[in-house]
Amino acid sequence: MKGKYFFTSRLFVFLVILGIQICFALVFLYWFSDLFPVIEGILFACSLLLVLYIINKRQDPAYKVVWIIPILILPIAGFLLYFFFSQGRIRRRDRQYAMESYRAAASCLNDEDGICRLIEKKQEDPLRLISYIRKTRQYPAFTNTRAQYFPMGELFFDRFLKELEQAERYIYMEFFMIKQGRMWDSILDVLRRKAKAGVEVRLIYDDLGCAGHLEKQYAAELGKQGIKCVVFNKLNPVLASMFNNRDHRKIAILDGKTAFVCGTNLADEYINAERKYGTWKDACLMMKGDAAWGFLIIFLQTWDLITKKKTDVSYLQPEKDEQKADGLVQPYADSPLDEVRLAENIFLSLIHGARRYLYITTPYLVLNSALKTAFATAAGKGVDVRIITPHIPDKKAVFLVTRANYRELLENGVKIYEYTPGFIHAKTYTCDDEYAVVGTINTDYRSLFLNFECAALLYKSSAIKEMREDFLQTAKQCEQVTLEKINAVPWPVRLAQSVMNAFAPML
């Protein structure tokens, strides 16, 4: 598979087959409606009803508009494409099973220290966010946890290999993308040896994330080597809206005592062993102690959803591993299984609650109206709002949209920096030396509304100051964006930015 070209990959084949189906369906519908004018009238009526449905749906306004326009202009084509490529809800049967699985797994997350109960009793403003996450998705906060922040993928990789070697009972990993090379080959070598020694190894990867790199039977090959492997949302060349919903998480749990959450996938560009886009900067958080159990449950929620079997967690519970108190760590996950926009609400809470500073790193700055307004309001109140984005993009279309958002933010006092050494893939929010988020969640529509994501919320942890210092050091390597530079952009580029920004919710 190494060195395989995109045009011979199964992802390319999948897209070709999907494209043929779309073309055939459109041609058939238009031919059928021309042959039977009554049918055309019915389809137009259905399109109007669909518009009314979209208007009244609990959905982001920009996402509604981007679908209403094509449905009104091309009713038949828009009607068809909406059902297959909209924010696509997971099938009701699958969603019900998933929610039951999630509730069963969440029942194992006990608020043993009484932290959330204490917070609810005190009702202190800085702690309401922790209470909200607990009430909404049952994820508790943990005290007995030591967190360590890694500001580069290669630093995470070196430590991850060492921690893997020390695993004695089980290794559970969930990553969006795996690509054969130095990074994955080194990890796989340890996993094979551990599996052979009797350590239980489980692995989840996303089929779309790996379709350009791994063969269809790769999971089965790993199974033969003692590694239990399942694939999330397997690519099926049949039109279906669940194609949109991907497992974008990157987590690992070792013996229930150590956990990692990061933006780093298991591919060489993430550790700068391969340089496609200059220096690749990422972020990862290692947690030792009770918070690892929180991420174990998040992993099992996905595993049980895919396998349709409930994991017995009784044998997974680790012995108490006392750690030096270091603030609170609250693992949490978000998904399109319900109408709760947990990831977005947490970001909005941090933005609105910031008093002194808010530092953000994100590879994609694709903002809806709520986030734009929140950033503008925070900066208007005197909060030092700074955002670092890439200077060298990995996706040019998304980069156009990212830059299209600069003007409005700059005019409202937000400071924006582009990471000139290359591509910044870190997804972090750092606020007032009090709160921080590290995880897999991009500041874009796909992460906030479509994908399965996760992160760790930190409160008064020593890792927060490490994140602040890393941000400030990274900013020194950046080029600050100004309105003068924005005004100097050629008009054809500004036009392209405007067009792409109009379709941002689809990216």
RALIN-V515303 format. One record per residue. RES is the residue in one letter. PHI is phi in whole degrees, 0 to 359 (* if undefined). Layout:
RES_PHI + RES_PHI
This chain:
M_* + K_297 + G_81 + K_289 + Y_280 + F_301 + F_288 + T_246 + S_278 + R_289 + L_295 + F_296 + V_300 + F_300 + L_295 + V_296 + I_298 + L_297 + G_297 + I_298 + Q_296 + I_296 + C_298 + F_298 + A_296 + L_293 + V_300 + F_298 + L_296 + Y_291 + W_295 + F_294 + S_288 + D_292 + L_287 + F_231 + P_306 + V_297 + I_298 + E_299 + G_297 + I_297 + L_295 + F_296 + A_298 + C_297 + S_295 + L_295 + L_296 + L_296 + V_300 + L_298 + Y_296 + I_295 + I_301 + N_268 + K_281 + R_282 + Q_208 + D_298 + P_305 + A_296 + Y_292 + K_296 + V_299 + V_294 + W_261 + I_296 + I_301 + P_295 + I_293 + L_285 + I_285 + L_235 + P_306 + I_290 + A_295 + G_298 + F_301 + L_291 + L_295 + Y_300 + F_289 + F_255 + F_227 + S_278 + Q_292 + G_16 + R_283 + I_293 + R_310 + R_304 + R_298 + D_292 + R_294 + Q_297 + Y_297 + A_298 + M_294 + E_296 + S_296 + Y_296 + R_295 + A_296 + A_291 + A_295 + S_296 + C_274 + L_263 + N_271 + D_277 + E_299 + D_277 + G_70 + I_299 + C_294 + R_296 + L_295 + I_297 + E_298 + K_287 + K_287 + Q_56 + E_280 + D_306 + P_297 + L_258 + R_296 + L_297 + I_298 + S_295 + Y_298 + I_296 + R_296 + K_292 + T_282 + R_232 + Q_72 + Y_279 + P_275 + A_263 + F_235 + T_263 + N_284 + T_214 + R_249 + A_252 + Q_230 + Y_260 + F_246 + P_275 + M_219 + G_298 + E_291 + L_291 + F_300 + F_300 + D_299 + R_289 + F_298 + L_299 + K_295 + E_292 + L_301 + E_297 + Q_269 + A_296 + E_243 + R_245 + Y_206 + I_229 + Y_243 + M_227 + E_222 + F_224 + F_296 + M_228 + I_233 + K_222 + Q_297 + G_164 + R_301 + M_295 + W_293 + D_298 + S_293 + I_293 + L_298 + D_300 + V_292 + L_299 + R_300 + R_295 + K_294 + A_298 + K_294 + A_276 + G_102 + V_284 + E_283 + V_243 + R_239 + L_220 + I_241 + Y_224 + D_274 + D_292 + L_293 + G_299 + C_251 + A_298 + G_275 + H_232 + L_242 + E_288 + K_301 + Q_268 + Y_298 + A_299 + A_295 + E_296 + L_295 + G_301 + K_293 + Q_262 + G_91 + I_259 + K_286 + C_228 + V_232 + V_247 + F_277 + N_49 + K_304 + L_293 + N_233 + P_288 + V_234 + L_306 + A_202 + S_290 + M_293 + F_307 + N_288 + N_268 + R_243 + D_269 + H_265 + R_284 + K_222 + I_221 + A_215 + I_230 + L_241 + D_59 + G_71 + K_249 + T_231 + A_220 + F_236 + V_225 + C_201 + G_266 + T_279 + N_276 + L_265 + A_211 + D_295 + E_296 + Y_285 + I_243 + N_61 + A_280 + E_223 + R_241 + K_273 + Y_230 + G_73 + T_284 + W_265 + K_249 + D_228 + A_214 + C_214 + L_236 + M_255 + M_237 + K_243 + G_125 + D_295 + A_296 + A_300 + W_295 + G_299 + F_286 + L_299 + I_294 + I_300 + F_299 + L_294 + Q_300 + T_287 + W_300 + D_293 + L_296 + I_285 + T_277 + K_60 + K_227 + K_273 + T_281 + D_280 + V_273 + S_300 + Y_274 + L_266 + Q_298 + P_277 + E_289 + K_300 + D_244 + E_294 + Q_237 + K_294 + A_303 + D_213 + G_72 + L_247 + V_233 + Q_235 + P_292 + Y_210 + A_224 + D_228 + S_202 + P_275 + L_285 + D_221 + E_269 + V_277 + R_267 + L_299 + A_299 + E_295 + N_296 + I_292 + F_300 + L_298 + S_296 + L_295 + I_295 + H_292 + G_273 + A_296 + R_247 + R_248 + Y_212 + L_216 + Y_249 + I_228 + T_240 + T_205 + P_284 + Y_226 + L_252 + V_247 + L_256 + N_270 + S_295 + A_296 + L_290 + K_301 + T_296 + A_296 + F_298 + A_297 + T_294 + A_298 + A_296 + G_296 + K_278 + G_98 + V_287 + D_281 + V_262 + R_232 + I_230 + I_252 + T_236 + P_289 + H_260 + I_251 + P_276 + D_262 + K_230 + K_295 + A_296 + V_292 + F_296 + L_300 + V_291 + T_305 + R_290 + A_295 + N_274 + Y_296 + R_305 + E_300 + L_292 + L_296 + E_296 + N_258 + G_98 + V_283 + K_264 + I_236 + Y_231 + E_251 + Y_285 + T_292 + P_296 + G_165 + F_245 + I_258 + H_251 + A_294 + K_241 + T_224 + Y_234 + T_233 + C_222 + D_58 + D_59 + E_243 + Y_240 + A_203 + V_231 + V_230 + G_178 + T_250 + I_268 + N_282 + T_270 + D_208 + Y_297 + R_297 + S_292 + L_280 + F_234 + L_245 + N_270 + F_272 + E_230 + C_202 + A_195 + A_242 + L_263 + L_254 + Y_229 + K_52 + S_264 + S_297 + A_295 + I_295 + K_293 + E_297 + M_294 + R_297 + E_295 + D_297 + F_299 + L_296 + Q_291 + T_294 + A_300 + K_293 + Q_266 + C_255 + E_256 + Q_286 + V_273 + T_235 + L_296 + E_298 + K_291 + I_295 + N_292 + A_276 + V_293 + P_303 + W_299 + P_298 + V_291 + R_297 + L_296 + A_298 + Q_298 + S_295 + V_295 + M_294 + N_294 + A_295 + F_255 + A_306 + P_298 + M_271 + L_283
